[in-house]
Amino acid sequence: MHRRQLLIAGGSLMALSACASGGTADSMLGEYAAGTSPISLAEEARIARAVLPAATPRAELLQEWTGPYDGVPPWDKVTPAKLREALMEGMSLARADVAAIANNPEAPTFANTLVA
């Protein structure tokens, strides 16, 4: 039994030491350490998505939700045609987000890949 506990403890120690990184917190944060806040980056992304040229008018189901609980979906307006339109436009917006990240000439960082 003692041997089994020793193997488990050794394996756990190896796994934990493999998870440790050699960098400092400031070097891993990149642009955040320089004063760029994730809130401002998220706000920039929201503005960019609002001004993206769309092939069709904004889908009715993608409009900002209103009502109680910080907004609820407009379930009374959902039809198969409107749902398809909203899904297609949502996928187009997602593709535009991915293209903006992929075509960014800057070196990849946490801020311009995952946060964007």
Residue, then its C-alpha position, 0 to 999 in steps of 0.5 A: m500500500h505504501r508503494r502505491q501512495l508513493l507512486i500517486a504522490g510522485g505522479s501528482l508532483m510531476a503533473l503539477s510541476a509540468c503545469a508551472s510556467g516560467g514566465t512572470a504574470d506581467s509577461m504573460l498578460g502582454e498588452y494588459a500589463a501595458g494598461t489595455s483593459p479587456i473591457s475597452l477591447a470588448e467595447e471595440a469589438r462590439i462597435a466593430r460588429a455594429v458597423l460591419p457591412a451586412a448583406t441583408p438588414r439586421a435580422e429581427l431576432l438579433q436585435e437587442w432584447t428588451g423587457p424584464y430580466d435584462g431582456v428576453p428573446p422575442w419568442d412571439k416573433v420566431t418563425p422558421a424563416k426568421l430563425r434561418e435569417a438570424l442564424m445565417e447573419g449570426m454565422s456571417l458575423a462570426r466569420a467576420d470576427v474570425a477573418a478580422i483575427a486571422n488578417n490582423p498583421e500584429a503578432p498574436t497576443f491574448a488580447n487580439t486573439l481570444v479577447a477579440 
